[in-house]
Amino acid sequence: MLVFLIALLVVVIGLVVFAVLGHFGTHLEDPTHTSPFESLPRGIVTPEDIDGIRFDQTLRGYRMGQVDEVLDRLRAELEARDDEIAMLRAENVGGTHPPRA
């Protein structure tokens, strides 16, 4: 009889705890989709590549190594594009003026 009362007490305490925490009678949310980290692909980075980036979350944010890797890659891509734009502008300026008489 004592074992039955203890088991009943444990069940009642569990129900009270679930009710207080709001877990009793509610549906759990769908789990968030997680996928392994995939860095930016080789070659030209597209806006879709950046939209698709997902970092692993840790206790205090994101994995710093993954974020640093992506930022370094984006910095290099931007520098390369800026250099190419500057080169094309220099070629365009040199080739668009008519020869002087």
Protein Blocks (a to p, Z undefined) as FASTA:
>chain_A
ZZmmmmmmmmmmmmmmmmmnopgopacdddddddddddddehjddfklmmmpccdddfkl
cafklmmmmmmmmmmmmmmmmmmmmmmmmmmmmmmpccdZZ
